[in-house]
Amino acid sequence: MDSIVLESKLKPPACEHLIARERLLSMLTGPDASRITVINADAGYGKTTLMAQAYELSGNGAIWYQFDELDKDASVFMNHLATGIARAFPAEGKKLQSLLGKTGSMGEVRDRWISSLANSFDASSDRRLFLFLDDFHLINESDGIIELVKFMIAHLSEGCRFIIGSRKKPGISLGRLRAQRQVLDIDTSDIAFTREEAGRLFAEICPCELDDEVVDSWYEVTEGWPIAMVMAAAVIDDQRCGTDDVLSSLMLSSGSISEFLAEEIWKAMRENMRQMLMEASLMYEVDTTVLDMANIEREELIPANSFFQEAVERHLMTTCLLSNEKYHFHALFKQFLSGKLEATYGPAELAELHSRYARAFSETGNTEQAIDHFFKAGQIDEASALLQEHGEAIFEAGKVDTVVKWLGMVPQEQKEKSPMLYLLDAGVLEYQGDIEGGLDKLKKAKRLLKKIGSRHNLYMCEFTRSGYLTAIEEYDKALESVASAIKLAESDQDSVNAINRAATLNLLLGNINEAMTLWEGAIREYDDETGRFARQIAIPQIAGKIYGGDFKGVLNDTGRLFRLDNPPELLRERFIVIYMRAKVLFYLCRYSQSLEALGMSNEFLGKEHGLYYKEALEIIRGHDYLYSGREKEGVRIIRKYIRRGGVSKVFGPDSEHSYLGAYCRRRRDFEQAVAYDRRAVEEMRESRRLVGKVNATFNLGASLLRLNGPGDREARENINKADAWAEKSGYLYIQTQVHFYRAWEGLQQGDKELALEEIRKSLDIASRNWHNHFIAQEGRISMDLLTLAYRNDIQQDYLLDIFSIIGPEATEGLSELLGSEDDRVRLDAVHALAAAGGVLAAPLIYKLLRDKNKQVREAAKATMTRLREDIRDPQEVLTDRENEVLTCVAEGISNAEIAERLYISEPTVKTHVTRIFQKLGVTKRTQAAAFYHQRKVSEG
């Protein structure tokens, strides 16, 4: 028997400088780890590395064995395994080694050897083996080793563990053990790095510090493939490599991913599989039905599905997406295959391949893929014909970047023959903000369309032109174009689109009533049984409601439409829904929910929703950050768009300077607020978006009033001007703000009656329409005004909600109510303080437990009980020292004993006890002790 031992087969690779995979290591080595773990993953996913880390954690009983192509029979395996066991368990290992040296047939030696091994580690033994068997796929055809491993699994004690690494499903029967939950399967998706792990890896191995955007880009390309991320460290350089050339940079690097794929995957593939995968790499997403149609005359490549099933089973960087019909290549493997294809096929062969794919995609109804492959085949006429017919629908579905790419591939002479491509060009330029270029395209399209005499296409030309004129605030001319479009409309759909545009233009001009009338008339005339038109009209109607200040209505409407499983069909409609929902959640002070909605924008809109929409949503994100504890980040985002200049003209009714002005005012930085607001007024001076102009004018007046005090003439002029505009146009949100500031000015001047009259008007409008953001944020610096309203029974229920939003900051202002001689005011104070401060207001409410009025006392007692029940842990409201004193009180010891135990004076103990009573709302030591013990029981 050959006794040569290769040390490399018994030694795992070094684990120094590797990122620990805690989530996976706990599965392999934790107390609840399965008896058998099979790590079955693609090449380069770190199977060996993970197993080596687990080996290090497994202690003295760990045995490593590295299979290779030379493992043809069981003798080599048994010899090395015996040597490894001898190092961990000398007696058992030497016995196994001696058995291998005895005479007899190979079968006899093997039987004696495995029987001895099983007896050494049977159920009665306290010895535990951890067998790490790496690259198991290399011996899947070796019946002797397979049988040996199967015997060990069947007869070694349950305390012995097997960790098997392989690129193929191991040829051992584990079905029964899986059913008994003794087997853990870890596949490629499990072992791939998470985004968090990738960040840690890059931080460890990269020579330069990377920002999140760069890390995200590299992670997206590598798809969590560990070896690719390690190789990426050699080419990542934030001075040299941005986020757009990630794939090519990695494929062209020295240390090449290409070399790894060639050695580990390519050379193991037979020729017809190489051909199939190379040719399929031309597809973004592999469709085997299309492949079969394209290869109908090539029997050696049909059926395609068999090739891809094998690729998945052999872990060839390929994933099945849908019912064994569609597949996905790893991005880097796809790039590798594409390189092989270009090196193997000539230009004419590649063009023919693209042409076959284009025809097959067209037959299966996948127009987008058909257009793409026709362009790549150089068949411009075929691609242009499909683009002219389907381009608008693809564009409206959110494929903005895709359509832009295609239009750039159409020669000028082809567009002269296809005038609708000019129209599509114009629509794209509108999204990109190139007004002059878009209008030029429209002129060319209209000139050609008049020759053809197509009524619908002329409608589209006028409708698109109205959009351009809207973007540059030529609203009167835009209305003329819309009127022409309405006359040219041949279908209900076209009529609804034109009426929506006309209503929106009225909205921008401040004619809210006219806009609503147009929408309501359209619903009556065009609604059908499906409700499709009603929904298409309801979506832009949401903008009318938010302009008018009906935030409650906007929340309800977007709630019905905000369904990710069935979003509106058109990109602009989906944008309106998510934009208005995120915006109104901000106005309701639900900043975290607004950010959640923004976080779903890619899922709701699609990834290609373009700069036009991305910037609009990013502005709301910045606004949310200002008021949700991320002020610096919010200011940075908004200032970024201010520096770009002119962005606000593309979307939204407000100037970004107005956002910062209002924020500074609420932070009492009135000079800076005035500076921002003056810039906003100047920016909106020539604008015809009335609501933005009104908002900027009001904000300047409010900030001047705060800076210069009541009676400031310029402040009043601006507020009065904003009020007149708001009254005429029905801007309820502006009216809420105007009445609030008139009330504040009246209160500062000592005119209580005026203050009450105006704050009543303000809160009446705000409570009906949920103008929470303004009332809460301005209320933080105007608590005297809110307190005045509350004690005079003005919208008390609504104000309780506002106090809750403001939080503990409101308790100081509300505490003055405690000194009122009016019993009802003190009673109201109990509820207001509880709403604002929660358990933190308990010491203030505690004072009312001895109030002269019984009703006040009972309300305070009931409130204190409720607040006390809300406290999960005394640490929430008590200091560390107060918690120590409470623990002593719960033990029943006296103040003197507490003082001695805690090394403090007895008067200090009394002070602590008094504060504990106040915060917990109790009056006796027994009540405090009961509270303590109740919490301890709930924790236990």
N, C-alpha and C positions, 0 to 999 in steps of 0.2 A: 504494500500500500504506500503510495507516494506521500511522504510526510512534510513536503516543502510548504512553508506558510509564508504568504505574502502579507507583510504588515499593512500595506496600503488597503487591503480588503477588510481589515479589522479596525481601521481608524477613520472616524468621521472627519470631515473638513473642519478647520479651525473656525470658531464662532466669534472671534474678536472683531470689534468694530461693526457688528451687524445689529440691525434694529430688532429688538425683541418683539415677537408677535404674540403679545399676551393673550389676546382673544383666542388664538389657535393653540398656544402652548397649554392653556388651562384644559382644553379638550383632550390633549394627548397625555398630560402628566398629572392632572388634578385628581382629587379623591374620587370623583364621579366619572373618571375617564372610562371609556369602553374597553373591553378585553381585547378587541381587535380594531385597529384603525387602519383604513385603507386610504392613502392619499393618491388619488388618481387624477393627474393634471398634465397640462401641456408642458413642453420643454421650456426651461427657463423660468418657471413659476416658483422656484425656490422650494421644491419638495425636499431635496437633500439638505438645504440650509435649515429648514424648519425641523426636520428630523434630527439634525445635529444639535440644534438648540434644545430639543426635548431630551436628547441623549445626555447632555450635560446636566440636566435637571433630574435625571432618573437615578443617580447614585451608583453604588457599587455593582448592582445586579444588571447593569445595562451591557448588552452585547451588540456590536455593530457588525453587519456583513454587507459588503458592496458586491453585488453581482456584476459580471461582465460577460463578454462574448465567449470567454474561455470556459465558462461553467457548463460543461457538457454532461457531466454525470454527478451523482450525489457524493462521491468520495471526497472531492475537493471541498465541497460544502461541509460535510461532516467533519473533516480534518480541521478546517478553520474554526468551525463552531465549537469543537472540543477545546481548541486552544483558547478561544475567547472565554469559555466557561471556566477553564482551569485558572485563569487570572482572577476571576471573580469568586469562584468556589473551587479551591484547589483540589479537594478530595474527589468531588464529583467529576471535575474536568480530567484529572489524571486517569480515573477509571475509564472514562470515555475514550481517552487517547490510547490506553492500553488495549482496549477492545479492537481498535482500528488496526493494531499491529498483529493480531492473531490470524492464524491461517483459516482458510475456508473460502467458500464462494462469496462473491460480492453480495448476493442475497442474504446469505447466512450472517455475514458481518453486519450488514445493515440492520437486520432484524434484532441481533443482540444489542447493537448500539442504540437503536431507538427505544428498545424496551428498558435499557438501563437509564436513558435520559428521562423517560416517562416516570420511572420509579423514583428517580432522584428529586423530581419536582411534582410529586403527586399531591392529592388533596390534603394529605396529612403533614406535608412538609411546610415549614415556615419560610423556606427559601423561595424567592420570587425572581423570575427572569423577565427582563425587558428586551425582547428581540427586535432590533431595528434592521429590516431587510430592504435595502435600497436598490432601485433599478430592477424591480421584479419582472418588468416586461421582457428583459433580456433572456429569461429562462422559462418563459411561458410554454415553450415547446419541449422542455426537458421533463419527461414524465417522472424520472426518478426523483428529482428535487421536488416537483409538485407533490408527489405522493408523500414524501418525507415531511413537507410542511403541513400537509393535510393531517398526517398522523400526529404531529406535535400539537396542532390546534385542538385535535379531538381528545388527546390524552394528558397533556400537561394541565396542571391545576388551574383553576379559574383565576387565581391570583397572578398568573403569568400573563404578560401582555405582549401583543404582536403589533408592531407599527410597520406597515408595508408601504413603500413608495413605488409608483409605477406610472408609465405613460399609457398603458392599456389596462383593461379590466383583468385582474389576476385570474389565472386559470384554476382557481380553487373554489369549491362549492361552499358558499357562505349563506345560502338562502335560509336554512333552518336557524342559523345563529342570528341572522338579521331579524327574523321573526321573533327571536327571543331577546332582541335589543342588546345583543352583545357586540354588534359591529357598528362603527361610526364611519361613514363615507365622507371624505373631504374631496371636493372636485375643484376644477379650475376657478369657478366663480367664488368659492369659499376662500381659496388661498390667495387670490388676487389682492393686492394692496388696496385698502380703503383710502379715501382722500386724506384722512387724518394721518394714516401711516405713511402715505407718500410724502406729505409735508415734513414729517419727522426724518424720513430717509434723505430727502433733498437737503434738509438743514444739516444732516450729519456728513454727507459726502460731497456737497457742492462747495467750490472754492469761494463763491460769492453769495451774499444774502439775496434771496429771491422774494419778490412781492407775491401776493396771492394770485394775481392775474397770470403771472408767468408759470407758477406752480400748477394752476388749473389747466393751462394750455398743454403743458407737458404730460400731466396726468391724463387728460382726455385722449391724447394720442397713444400713450403707452397702455391705456385701459387697465392700469394696475399691474402690468406685466413687470415683475421685479427686475429681471435681467436688463430689460430695456431702460428702466429708470436708473440702474447703476451705470449703464453705458452712457446715458444722457449726461451724467455728471461731467463727462469729458468734453462735451460740446456746449454746455450751458454757460453762457457769459452774458449778463444783462447789458453789457455795453455793445455786444456784437449780435446777439440772437434775440429777436423780439418774440412775439407770440404768433406771427403769421407764417413763419418758415420752420416751424417745429419739426414737421414730418421729414422734410427734405434734409434738414440739418442732421437729424438723427440717422437717417439712412446713409448719408454720405460720410459719416464720421469714421475716424480711424477706430479701430476696435469693433468694427462694423457689426451691426445687427444683421446685415446681409450675410456676412460670413457665418454667423451663428446659425441662421436659418438654413443656409446651404448645407452645413455639416450635420445639423441635428434633425432636419426635416426633409429637405429636398432630396438628398441622396438616398433616402429610404423609400421614396415613392417610385412606383413603376411608371413607364413612359406614358401610357394613355391617361393615367391620373394626373401626371404633370401637365399634359396638354389640356385636360378638362379644367383644372384649377387655374391655369394661366389664362385661358380664354374667358373664364367666368370672372376673372378679376376686373374686366372692363365694366362690370355692373356695380352700381352703388350698393344694391342689395340683390343677392343672387336669387333668381327665380328659376327653379328647375323646369317648370312648364315652358317658359320662354326658351330656355336652353334646348329643350327637346324639339320645339318648333323650329328653332334656328338650325339644328343639326339633323333634321329629318332624313337627310341623305347620307349621314355619317354613322353607320351602325356601331362603330367602335366606341362612340361617345353617347350612346343611348342605352338605357335611360340615365339621365344625369343624376337623378336622385340617388341611385346606387353608389355613385362616386362620393357624393356628399355625406351619405350615411356612414360610409367607411371613414371619411375624413374626420367626422365627429367622433366615431368610435376609437380612432387611432390618435385622437388629440392633436390634430394637425391645424391648430390655431383657427378652427372653424366652429361656429355655433349654429344650431338649428333655431330658427325664429318662429316658424309657423307650420305645424302639421306636416313636417317632412317635405315641405314644398319650397320654403324660402330659408336662405342661409346668410350668415354674416361672417366675413373674414375679419380677423384682427387687423386693425388699421396698418400695422407695420408689415404683417404678412401679405396683405393686399398690395402694399407698395413694393414689396419684394417680388411678388408674382408679376406685377405690372412691368417691373424692370426686366424680368426674365422674358416676358412676352415681347417687349420692344426689341430685345436683343436677338430674339429668335425669328420674329415675323418681319417682313418688309412692309413699307407704307401701304402698298396695294392690298396686301393680305389683311392688314389691320382695318383698312377702309371697308373691305368686303365683310369682315366680321361685324363691324359696327352696323353696316347696312342690314345684315340678316337680323341682328338684334332689334333694330329699329322697326323693321316690318313685323317681327313677332310681337313686340310690345304694342304696336299699333293694333294688331289683330286682337290682342287681349284687353284692349281698352285703356292701357296705361300710356296716355298721351304724353305725359311729362317725360317719361323715359324714352319714348319714341322720338320726340323732338331732340332730346339730348344726343341720342345715337345718330340721328340723321345729320346733325351738325358735325359730329365727329367723323362721320363717313364722307363729309364734304358734299352731301346732297342738300344744298342750300334751298332749292326750290321746294323740295318735300318738307324740310324743316320750317320754312317760312309759311307755307300753306297751313300747316298745323298750328303754328304760332299765331297767325292771323285769326284763326278760328277759335282757338282755345286760350290764347295768351291772357286775355282779360280775366277769365275765370281763375286761371292759375295765379295771377297777380293778386286778385281779390282774396284768394284763399290763403294769402300770406307768404307766397314764394317770391318775395320782392327781389332778393339778390339773384335768384335763379333767372328771372325774367330779364333783369338788367344784363346779366351775362349773355343771354341769348341775343338780345337786341344788338349788343355790341358785335355780334358775329354776322349780322345781316349786312351785306354791302349796300351802299347808297342806291345803286341801280335797281336792286331788288325791292327796296322800299317804295320806289317810284311806281312799281307794278302792284304793290300791296299797300294802299293808303291807310288801311287800319293799323298797320305797324307804326305809322307816324302817330296815330292816336294813342297807341299803347306806349310809345316813346314819351309822349306828352304826359301821360298819367304817371310814368316813372319819374320824370323830371319834377313833377309837382311834389311828389313825396321827398325828393332830394332837395327841394327848395330852389331849384333853378328856374325862376319864373320866366325870364327872358327866353331861355332856350326852349321852354315848354310852349310858350305862345308862338314861337317860330314854327315848331313842329305842327301846332294846330292849324296855322295858316296853310302850310303845305298840304295837310290832310284835307282841309276844307276845299282847297282848290281842286284836288284830285277827285274828291267825293262829289262835287257839283257836276263834274263831267260824267261821272257814273250814274248820278241821280239816285243814290241809295238813301231813302228817307230815314231808316233806322240809324245808319252810320252818320248822317248829318245830325240826327238827334244826339248821338254820342259825342259828336264834335262840340255842339253847343253846351251840352251838359258838362263836358270836361273843361271847356273854356270858363264856365261859371265858377268851377273850382279854383282855377288859377286866379281869376279876378278876386275871388274871396280871399285867397292867400295874401294878395297885395292890398287888401282892404278897398278895392274898387267895387263897393257893394251895389251901387246903383247900376253900373254896367253889368255886374254879375246877375242882378235881378232881370235885366233885359235878356241876357242869354238864357236864363231859366225859363222866362216866358216863351221864348222861341222853342226851347226844348219841350215844354208842355204841349205846344201846338203840334210838334213833330212826333210826339209819342204815339206809338202804334199798339202798345200793350199796356195792361194795367201795371205791370212791373215798372216800365219806363215812367209812367205817370206818377207812381208812388215815389220813385227816386227823385224826380224833378220837384214834386211838392215838398218832399223832405228838405231839399236844398233851399227852396224858396222860404220855408219856415225858419230854417237855420239862419238865413241872411237877415230876416226880420229880427231874429233873436239878437244877432250881433249889433243891429242898429238900435236896440233897446225897445223894440216893438213886441214885447212878450205876448200881449193879448192877441195881436195879429198872428203871431207864430202858432199859438195854441189853437186859434180858430182854424188855421189851415190844417193842422194835424187832426183835429177832431173831425173836420169835414172829410178828410181823406179816409179816416177809419170808417165813417158812415158809408162812403161811396165804394170803397175798394175791399173792405173786409170780406173774406170768403169763409167757407166751412173749415178750412184747415187753420185759419187764424194766422197764416204766414204774413200777410200784408199788415195785419194789426201789430204783429211783433216788430216788423221792420219800421213801422211808424212809431211804435212805443219807444224804440231805442233812442232815436234823436230827441224824442220828447223828454227823455231824462235830462238832457242838457238844458231844455227850457225850464225844468223844475229846479235844477241847481242854480241857474242864473237868477231865477225868481226867489230863491232862498227856501224852497220847500224840501229841506233835507230829509224829513221823515218820508216824503213821497219817493225820493230818489232811493233811499235805503230799501223800501218795499219793492220798488220796480226792479232794481238790480238784483235783489234777492231772488226774484222769480227767474231772472234771465241768467244768473250766475251759476250755470250748471256745466261743469267741465265735461260731462258725458254727452252733452248735446248743446254745444255753443252755437251762437249765430253763425250763419254761413260766411258772411263777408268779413274780411279782416277789419275794415273800418268800424263795423258794427260791434265786433268783439272788443275792439279797442275802447269804444265809447263805454261799453258795459264795465270793463275792468277799471278804466280811468275814473269814471264817475263814482264807482263803488269805493275805490281807494280814497278818492277825494272826500266823499261824504263821510266815510268812517273817520277821516281826520277831523272834519267839522264837528263830529259827535264826540271828540276826544278819545276815540278808540284807536289810539296810535298804533298799538301792537297789531290789532286786527288789520289796519290799513297796510302795514308792512307785510303781513301774511298774504294779503291779496296781491300786493306787488310781487312777492316772491313766487306767485303762481303764474306770472305773466307769460313766461315762455311756454308753459303747458297750455295756457288758455289761448294765446295768440299765435304760437308757433315761434320757432327760433329765428325766422327771417323777417321779423316785423319792422325792421328798418330803423334808421336814425330818427325819423320823424316821430315815431311812437316811443322809442327808447328814451329819448330826452324828456318827453312829456312825463313819463312814469318816473324818471329819475328825479325830476323836480319835486314831485310829491314825496318821494323817499327823503329828500333833503328836508322838506317841510316837516315830515314826521319825526326825523331825527332831532330837529330843534326842540321839540317838546317832549321827547321821551328819553332824556338822559344822555343823548349823544350830540350835544350842541355843536362841538367843534367839527364833527363830521358833517352835520347838517349845513353849517355855514360854508364849509369847504365846497360841498356839492353845489350850493346855490351860487356862490361866487364864481365857480368854474363856468357856469352858463352865462353869468353877467359878463365875464371876460371875453367870451366868444362873441357876444354882441348880436342882437337881432334875433336870437333864438325864440324869444317870447312871442314874436310876430307869427311864428308858425303854429303855435298851439296856445290854448288857455287864455283866459280873459285878463290875467293880471301881469303886472311887472314884477320880476324877481326882486327888484329893489323894495317893492311894497312888502314882500315877505320879511325881509330883513329889518325894515323899518318897524313893522308891528312887533317883531321879536325884541328889538332893542327897547321899544317903548315899555314892553311888559317886564323888561329887566331893569327898568328905571334909568336907562341910559338915554335920556331924552334928547340930548344934543346930537348923538349919533343917529337916533331915530329920525329927527328932522332932516338930517343930511341925506339919509337914504330916501325919505319920502319926497324931498324936493327933486331928487334924480328921477324918481318914479313918475312924478307929475310931468317933468320935462320929457321923459321918454314917451308918455302917453298923450302928449299935447296934440300931436298930429294924427293920433290913432282914431279910427272910427269905431273901435270896439268900446261901446259906451260903458259897459259894466267895469272894464278895466280902468277907464278914465275916472269913473265915479269912485271906485275903490281907492285909487291913488289920491284923489282930491280929499276924500274923507280922512284917510290916514294922516295926511299932512296936517289937516285941521286938528285932529286928536293929539298928535305929537306936539304941535305948537301950544295947544292948551295946557298940556302937561308941563312943557318947558317954561312957558311964560306966565302961566296961571290964569284964573278966570278973567274974562273980560278982554282977552287978547283979540284985537280986531281982525287980524289976518286969519286967526284960527276960526272965528265965527263965520267969516266970509266963505271959507272953504267948506265948513260943515253945512252951512245953509245952501251952498251951491250943490253939494252932494245930495242933500235932502230933497231939493227941488227935482233933480234928475231921477232920484230913486222913487219919489212919489209919482212922477209921470210914467215911469217905466215899470213900476211894480217890483222893484228890487227890495224884497222884504229883509234880506240880511243886512243891507245898508241901513234900512230904517231902524232895525234893532240897535245898530251901533250909534246912529244919530241920537236917538232918544236916550240911550245910556249916557252919552257924553253931555247932553244937555242936563240930565239929572245930576251928573257928577259936578258940573259947573254950578248948578243951583245950590247943591249941598255945600260946596266950598264957599259960596257967597252968603250962606246962612238962609237961603230961601228954601225952607223945608217943604213948603207946599208945592213949589215947582219941582223939586227933586222927586217927591212922591208921585206927582202926576206923570213925569217923564219916565221914571223907572217902572211904573206900572205899564206904560205903553211898551217899553222895551221888553219887559219880561213876558207880557201877554203874547207878543209876536214870537219871542224866542222859545217859549214853552210849546207853542202850537207847532213850530217848525223845527225844533231841536237845534237851536243855534248855540249848542253847548260850548264849543271852543271859544268863541268870543266872550261869552258871559263868564266862563271859568277863568280864562287867562287874564282878562281885564279885571275880573273880580279879585284876583290875587293881590292887585295893587289898589283895590277899591273896596276892601272889606267893610268899610264904614257905610258905603252905599248899599251893599247887599244886606248888611245887618239891619239897616233902616227899613228896607223892603220887607225883610222877614218879620221884624217885630210889629209891622203894620199889616200883617196878614196878606201880603202880596205874593201870590204864586208860591206858597210855602212848600208844597210837595215838590215842585220843580227845583226850588232852591236847595232842598235837602239833597237832591241829586247833584247839584252844582257843588255843594259843600263836600260831598263825598269825592268828587273829582279833584277838587282843590286839595283835600286831605288835611293833615295836621297843621299846615300853614294857616288854615282858617280858624283854628281854635283860639288864637290870641284875640282876634277881632270879635269872635262870638262870646268870649268870656265876659265882655262888658254887660251882656244880657243878664248875668247872674246877679248883678247889683240892682236890678230894676225893682221898683216898688209894686209893679204890676204883676200879680200872680200868674196871669196868662203868659206874659213874656218870659218869666222864669221857667214855666212849664215848657214853652217852646224851646228854650235854651237846652233842655235835656236832650231833645231829639236832634237839634242842630249839632250839638257838640259830639254826640254819638256818631252822627253821619260823617262828620268831618274827621274826627280823630280816632274813632274806634276805641280800642283798649287804651290808647295813649291819652285819651280824654278822661279816663276814669278818675284821676285825682280832682279834676274840676267838677265832675258830676257828683263826686263823693260829698262835696260841700253841701249839696242839696238834700242829703239824707236827713238833715236836721232842720230843714226849712219849716217855716211857720205854717205853711199851707199843706194840708194833708195830701191833696191831690199831687202836688209837686213832689212831696216825699215819696209817695207810692210810685210815681213815674220814675224817679231817680233810682229807687230800689230795684224796680223791675228791669231798668236799663242796665244797672250795674250787674245784676244776675246774668243777663244775657251776654254782656261783655266778658264777664268772668268765665262763662261757659265757652266762649270763643277762644280763650287762651289755651293753646295746646301745651305750652311749656312756660313755666315762670320766667325763664330766661328772656322771653319775648318782651316783658315789661319791667322786670326787676334787675337791678344791678347785681354783679357777682356777690358783693357783700350782703345785699338784701336777701339774696337766695341762701347764703350761709345762715343768716339770722332766721329765715323762714324754716330751714331744716331743723334748727334748734327748737323753734317754737313748736314744730310738729312732733318733736320728741317729748314735749311737755315740761321742759326745764324752765326755770325762772330767768328773769332779766339778769340777775346777779351771776347766775351760773353761765349764762351766755357770754357775759362780759369777760368772765374768767377764761372760758374756752377760747374765745376769739381774740383775747388780748386787747380789748377796747374798754372804754369806760361805760358805766351803767347808763348815764344820760344819753350817750351815743346809741346804745342799744334801744332805748325808748324812742329816740328819733327815727331809727330804722323801722321799728315796729309800727310807728304811726304812718310812715310812708307806705309800708307794705299794706296796711289796712286801706289806705286811700286808693292805691293802685288796684287792689283786688276787690274793692267795694265791700269790705267786711267790717264788722264792728267789734268782733270778739276773737280771742286767741283760738277758741275751739273751731270757729268758722275758717280761720286761716289754716289751721292744721288739717281740717277736713278737705279743703281745697288741695293742699299738698299731697295728701294720701290718695285722693281721687286721681290726680295726674300720674302718680307713681303706678297705680293699678292699671291705668290705661296704657302706660308705657310697657308694663310687663305683659 
